[in-house]
Amino acid sequence: MRDHRSAMHAPWQGYASLPRLFRVGIRSMSAGELPYADMKRIFPAHELFYNKTLYSNALNKLTENVYITIDLDVFDPSLMPSTGTPEPGGPEYFELLHFLRDVAKKKNVVGFDVVELCPSPVNKAPDFGCSRR
């Protein structure tokens, strides 16, 4: 069964050999994704917190051309409360920004998107935070 928490299930389904699909900073995945998950291509937030060299490991595994998707729930809800699936943990704003800058310096970014902003009428800070830089 596919739901909003298993967004990576569709790209993996039938494409188990996708060599360059990486997930950096995740904190959970649904049971439906587990059979398709290659843990060598997943960099969990709790491991990144203790081992910053994992960012370099992820960067070194990328091909020359990369497409980046930022799901805003990568951030802790204290930084990004305006998302569909807030979950504790995740990289800090500048930590992720530095990683993205390293990717842009060393790779050819062919596309980029930001998803999962759920604007709040009482807190505009997340809206500005996701649109900066």
HELIX and SHEET records of a PDB file:
HELIX    1   1 HIS A    4  SER A    6  5                                   3    
HELIX    2   2 HIS A    9  TRP A   12  1                                   4    
HELIX    3   3 LEU A   34  TYR A   36  5                                   3    
HELIX    4   4 MET A   39  ARG A   41  5                                   3    
HELIX    5   5 ALA A   45  TYR A   50  1                                   6    
HELIX    6   6 THR A   53  LYS A   61  1                                   9    
HELIX    7   7 LEU A   72  VAL A   74  5                                   3    
HELIX    8   8 TYR A   93  LYS A  106  1                                  14    
HELIX    9   9 ALA A  125  SER A  131  1                                   7    
SHEET    1   A 2 ARG A  23  ILE A  26  0                                        
SHEET    2   A 2 ILE A  42  PRO A  44  1                                        
SHEET    1   B 2 ASN A  65  ASP A  71  0                                        
SHEET    2   B 2 ASN A 108  VAL A 115  1                                        
END                                                                             
